[in-house]
């Protein structure tokens, strides 16, 4: 939650545009991004042409981010 809040502030993204599910699935480590994408699809957050920033942060200060467009 802390990292997501920080990224939201640093990237100046409106909080209402940030998909969050940590309250429902907790920290699922490396499965967090695929689980979040599937849940976002089921909840109709995603639609053709919508851009998403995917960002993961893990053990040993490992991290990665990607900007993707829903097709």
C-alpha positions in Angstrom: 0.0 0.0 0.0 2.8 2.4 0.9 4.6 1.9 -2.5 1.3 2.3 -4.4 0.5 5.5 -2.5 4.0 6.9 -3.2 3.8 6.0 -6.9 0.3 7.6 -7.2 1.6 10.8 -5.7 4.9 10.9 -7.6 3.2 10.3 -11.0 0.4 12.7 -10.1 -2.3 10.2 -10.8 -5.8 10.8 -9.5 -6.3 8.2 -6.8 -9.7 7.2 -8.2 -7.9 6.0 -11.3 -5.7 3.6 -9.4 -7.0 0.0 -9.1 -6.4 -1.4 -5.6 -7.2 -4.9 -4.4 -4.7 -5.4 -1.5 -7.6 -5.2 1.0 -9.2 -8.2 -0.7 -6.2 -10.4 -1.6 -3.4 -9.1 0.6 0.2 -9.3 -0.6 0.4 -12.1 -3.2 4.0 -11.4 -4.0 4.8 -12.2 -7.7 1.2 -13.2 -8.5 0.0 -9.7 -7.5 0.1 -8.2 -11.0 -1.7 -11.1 -12.9 -4.3 -11.3 -10.1 -4.9 -7.5 -10.3 -5.2 -7.5 -14.0 -7.8 -10.3 -13.9 -9.7 -8.6 -11.1 -9.6 -5.3 -13.0 -11.0 -7.0 -16.1 -13.8 -8.6 -14.1 -14.7 -5.3 -12.5 -14.7 -3.5 -15.9 -11.8 -1.2 -15.2 -10.2 -2.2 -18.5 -11.4 -1.4 -22.0 -9.8 -1.2 -25.4 -7.2 1.6 -25.8 -6.9 2.2 -22.0 -3.3 2.6 -20.8 -2.1 0.9 -17.6 1.1 1.3 -15.6 2.0 -2.0 -14.0 4.5 -1.7 -11.2 5.9 -4.4 -8.9 8.2 -4.2 -5.9 9.6 -7.2 -4.1 12.1 -8.8 -1.9 15.7 -7.7 -2.2 14.6 -4.3 -3.6 13.7 -5.9 -6.9 11.3 -3.9 -8.9 9.9 -3.5 -12.4 7.4 -1.3 -14.2 5.7 -1.3 -17.6 3.3 1.0 -19.5 0.9 -1.2 -21.5 -2.2 -0.5 -23.6 -5.3 -2.7 -23.4 -6.2 -4.1 -26.8 
